[in-house]
Amino acid sequence: MAISNIATAFWCFGMEQKITAIKAQKKNPNRVNVYLDGEYAFSLARIVAAWLQVGQVISDQKIEALKKQDGEEKAFQRALLMTGHRPRSEQEVRKKLEGLGYSGELIERVLARLRQAEILNDERFAREWIENRSVFRPRSRWMMATELRYKGIPEEVIQKTVEEGEEDEKLAYDAARKRVYRLGNLSWEEFRKKMSDYLGRRGFTYETISNVVRQVWSEFQTEKAANLHE
């Protein structure tokens, strides 16, 4: 009976081993190598190993828990690296982590940490995306909404942020003004065709294109005439 109880206790708590050394890795000082009973056992992120001390005794179950926590920390650091290069949507980060082979459960924990730290925020991402497009590469609301859907942004967030942005007439006008100096010396028919095609590729409707092309043509011709008389 006593032997059975000892065996049960051993099975529940696992073998315990003593930490004999904790050494920072030379190539990656943010990770440490842990030695148990005088031999290298595993490596951990420094933040995961922060509570460990030489001389401490830990069980097999605790070691597995540490390794699981370390796996999450690795995924979290990968996600931080992704978002450090440029803003990303939550769905983009999820797909990247899935591609790296992380489990769905672990990915959701990482995403929750990123949301809590305000590193991931789909509404902010959508707003910044629309602002950037409107300033540097104007296109229609419809096209911007399509791009955000591709990024995995929820539909209610897309509708809200798109409606807060500029109207299509203003977006088309801004896009045409950026292009007019490359096309303004063409004939009216050539200008109308090329500018209409250009705006059409940016998702604007025929009516919007027709109005904006005429307006921009007229403004450019007036500017050219004024420059000739200076």
PLY file of the C-alpha trace (Angstrom):
ply
format ascii 1.0
element vertex 230
property float x
property float y
property float z
element edge 229
property int vertex1
property int vertex2
end_header
0.00 0.00 0.00
2.79 2.36 0.94
4.67 1.52 -2.27
1.50 2.17 -4.28
1.06 5.59 -2.64
4.67 6.51 -3.40
4.23 5.47 -7.02
1.05 7.52 -7.27
2.77 10.57 -5.80
5.69 10.13 -8.17
3.29 9.92 -11.16
1.37 13.03 -10.06
4.29 15.29 -9.28
7.00 13.84 -11.49
10.71 13.63 -10.87
12.26 16.68 -9.26
15.61 18.05 -10.39
17.87 20.78 -9.10
18.82 23.84 -11.12
22.63 23.95 -11.07
23.24 26.81 -13.52
21.41 29.48 -15.53
23.54 30.98 -18.29
22.72 33.70 -20.82
23.14 32.59 -24.43
26.04 34.27 -26.23
24.19 34.76 -29.51
20.89 35.79 -27.92
21.18 37.45 -24.50
17.39 37.53 -24.24
17.46 33.76 -23.75
19.10 31.61 -21.09
20.22 28.00 -20.92
19.04 26.08 -17.86
21.17 23.27 -16.41
19.65 20.55 -14.22
21.82 18.33 -12.05
24.92 19.59 -13.82
23.72 19.05 -17.40
22.11 21.33 -20.01
18.36 20.72 -19.99
16.55 23.42 -22.01
16.52 27.10 -22.91
13.96 29.77 -22.00
13.24 33.40 -22.73
14.85 35.50 -20.02
11.45 36.88 -18.99
10.07 33.33 -18.54
13.11 32.26 -16.51
13.12 35.40 -14.36
11.85 33.63 -11.22
14.24 30.65 -11.48
17.26 30.44 -9.17
20.31 28.21 -8.93
19.68 25.59 -6.25
15.93 25.58 -6.85
14.25 22.19 -7.23
11.60 21.86 -9.95
9.37 19.00 -11.10
8.85 17.59 -14.57
5.38 19.17 -14.62
6.87 22.58 -13.85
9.43 22.12 -16.60
6.66 21.36 -19.11
4.74 24.43 -17.94
7.85 26.58 -18.43
8.38 25.21 -21.92
4.75 25.93 -22.79
5.10 29.47 -21.48
8.33 29.85 -23.46
6.54 28.73 -26.64
3.96 31.44 -26.12
6.69 34.01 -25.51
8.41 33.02 -28.75
5.17 33.48 -30.66
4.57 36.81 -28.94
8.05 38.04 -29.91
7.45 36.91 -33.51
4.23 38.90 -33.53
5.99 41.97 -32.12
8.54 41.71 -34.91
5.77 41.58 -37.52
3.96 44.60 -36.14
7.21 46.50 -35.71
7.82 46.62 -39.46
4.41 48.15 -40.25
0.91 48.26 -38.75
-0.98 45.00 -39.20
-4.52 43.82 -38.73
-5.37 41.10 -36.24
-6.14 38.68 -39.06
-2.76 39.32 -40.70
-0.93 38.44 -37.50
-3.11 35.35 -36.98
-2.36 34.05 -40.48
1.38 34.69 -40.09
1.47 32.75 -36.83
-0.60 29.93 -38.32
1.91 29.75 -41.16
4.69 29.34 -38.60
2.90 26.30 -37.18
1.61 27.67 -33.87
-1.58 26.16 -32.46
-4.87 28.04 -32.56
-5.11 28.15 -28.78
-1.63 29.65 -28.41
-2.29 32.18 -31.19
-5.45 33.42 -29.48
-3.52 33.94 -26.24
-0.88 35.93 -28.11
-3.51 38.04 -29.89
-5.19 38.76 -26.55
-1.87 40.03 -25.16
-1.33 42.20 -28.24
-4.82 43.68 -27.96
-4.35 44.36 -24.26
-1.07 46.15 -24.98
-2.82 48.19 -27.73
-0.38 46.84 -30.28
-3.28 45.36 -32.22
-6.37 47.48 -32.75
-8.37 46.82 -35.91
-10.33 50.06 -35.71
-7.14 52.12 -35.44
-5.58 50.04 -38.23
-8.56 50.70 -40.52
-8.55 54.42 -39.77
-4.82 54.76 -40.43
-5.12 52.67 -43.61
-7.84 54.95 -44.98
-5.96 58.12 -43.98
-2.78 56.86 -45.66
-4.60 55.86 -48.83
-6.51 59.16 -48.97
-3.33 61.22 -48.72
-0.84 59.24 -50.79
-2.82 56.94 -53.09
-6.46 58.13 -53.25
-9.03 55.57 -54.33
-12.76 55.05 -53.91
-14.46 54.17 -50.66
-15.53 50.90 -52.24
-11.94 49.94 -53.09
-10.64 50.89 -49.64
-13.39 48.82 -48.04
-12.43 45.88 -50.28
-8.79 46.20 -49.21
-9.78 46.22 -45.55
-11.94 43.12 -46.00
-8.90 41.40 -47.48
-7.01 42.38 -44.32
-9.68 40.65 -42.23
-11.15 43.80 -40.66
-14.69 43.25 -39.29
-17.44 44.65 -41.51
-18.84 47.00 -38.86
-15.39 48.54 -38.38
-14.98 48.95 -42.15
-18.32 50.70 -42.55
-17.67 53.04 -39.64
-14.18 54.10 -40.68
-15.01 54.44 -44.39
-18.00 56.66 -43.61
-15.81 58.87 -41.43
-13.44 59.48 -44.37
-13.64 61.68 -47.44
-16.45 61.40 -50.00
-15.66 59.79 -53.36
-15.84 63.12 -55.24
-13.03 64.52 -53.06
-10.99 61.31 -53.27
-11.31 61.18 -57.06
-10.42 64.86 -57.35
-7.28 64.38 -55.22
-6.25 61.36 -57.28
-6.77 63.26 -60.53
-4.81 66.30 -59.33
-1.85 64.03 -58.53
-1.98 62.68 -62.10
-2.86 65.80 -64.08
0.69 67.05 -64.62
1.56 63.82 -66.41
-1.47 64.00 -68.69
-2.33 67.69 -68.91
-0.52 68.36 -72.19
-2.52 65.74 -74.08
-5.51 66.58 -76.22
-8.87 66.68 -74.46
-9.90 63.30 -75.87
-6.63 61.61 -74.91
-6.69 63.26 -71.49
-10.29 62.21 -70.86
-9.61 58.59 -71.80
-6.36 58.17 -69.86
-7.59 59.99 -66.75
-10.90 58.11 -66.82
-9.06 54.79 -67.06
-6.76 55.84 -64.22
-9.67 56.74 -61.92
-11.62 53.67 -62.99
-8.78 51.43 -61.81
-9.17 53.11 -58.42
-12.78 52.06 -58.14
-14.63 55.31 -58.86
-18.01 55.29 -60.61
-18.60 56.59 -64.14
-20.55 59.59 -62.85
-17.85 60.59 -60.37
-15.13 60.14 -62.99
-16.98 62.18 -65.60
-17.47 65.15 -63.28
-13.94 65.11 -61.86
-12.18 64.70 -65.23
-13.94 67.76 -66.65
-13.24 69.81 -63.53
-9.55 68.93 -63.38
-9.09 69.51 -67.13
-10.69 72.94 -66.89
-8.58 73.91 -63.87
-5.37 72.77 -65.51
-6.07 74.66 -68.72
-6.78 77.81 -66.71
-3.51 77.35 -64.78
-1.58 76.89 -68.06
-3.08 80.05 -69.54
-2.27 82.05 -66.40
1.34 80.83 -66.46
1.74 81.91 -70.10
0.76 85.49 -69.19
3.13 85.80 -66.24
0 1
1 2
2 3
3 4
4 5
5 6
6 7
7 8
8 9
9 10
10 11
11 12
12 13
13 14
14 15
15 16
16 17
17 18
18 19
19 20
20 21
21 22
22 23
23 24
24 25
25 26
26 27
27 28
28 29
29 30
30 31
31 32
32 33
33 34
34 35
35 36
36 37
37 38
38 39
39 40
40 41
41 42
42 43
43 44
44 45
45 46
46 47
47 48
48 49
49 50
50 51
51 52
52 53
53 54
54 55
55 56
56 57
57 58
58 59
59 60
60 61
61 62
62 63
63 64
64 65
65 66
66 67
67 68
68 69
69 70
70 71
71 72
72 73
73 74
74 75
75 76
76 77
77 78
78 79
79 80
80 81
81 82
82 83
83 84
84 85
85 86
86 87
87 88
88 89
89 90
90 91
91 92
92 93
93 94
94 95
95 96
96 97
97 98
98 99
99 100
100 101
101 102
102 103
103 104
104 105
105 106
106 107
107 108
108 109
109 110
110 111
111 112
112 113
113 114
114 115
115 116
116 117
117 118
118 119
119 120
120 121
121 122
122 123
123 124
124 125
125 126
126 127
127 128
128 129
129 130
130 131
131 132
132 133
133 134
134 135
135 136
136 137
137 138
138 139
139 140
140 141
141 142
142 143
143 144
144 145
145 146
146 147
147 148
148 149
149 150
150 151
151 152
152 153
153 154
154 155
155 156
156 157
157 158
158 159
159 160
160 161
161 162
162 163
163 164
164 165
165 166
166 167
167 168
168 169
169 170
170 171
171 172
172 173
173 174
174 175
175 176
176 177
177 178
178 179
179 180
180 181
181 182
182 183
183 184
184 185
185 186
186 187
187 188
188 189
189 190
190 191
191 192
192 193
193 194
194 195
195 196
196 197
197 198
198 199
199 200
200 201
201 202
202 203
203 204
204 205
205 206
206 207
207 208
208 209
209 210
210 211
211 212
212 213
213 214
214 215
215 216
216 217
217 218
218 219
219 220
220 221
221 222
222 223
223 224
224 225
225 226
226 227
227 228
228 229
